[in-house]
Amino acid sequence: FAAFRYRNFKNVTFPHPVGIVINPSAKIGKNCVIYQNVTIGSGKYSEKYNCQVPIIGENVTIYANSVVIGGIYVGKNSVIG
């Protein structure tokens, strides 16, 4: 959880901040809620190897044990469970 202090999250809430893994290159919109054991992104971002990371829109809720990987876009006001 200490790593989250150094990220620039705008009003992102972590109700149960245990086991959360977020790729440093992933984009997360403001007012999101991310629950425990969530993984966002995988591997290191690299155009050379075509490794892409997710873009999470504003007001998204990601519930426990969800895995969001790859170059996808999650739109505003979405719920992932």
PyMOL commands that set and color helices and strands:
alter all, ss='L'
color gray80, all
select helices_A, chain A and resi 2-6
alter helices_A, ss='H'
color red, helices_A
select strands_A, chain A and resi 21-22+27-28+33-34+39-40+55-56+61-62+67-68+73-74+79-80
alter strands_A, ss='S'
color yellow, strands_A
deselect
rebuild
show_as cartoon
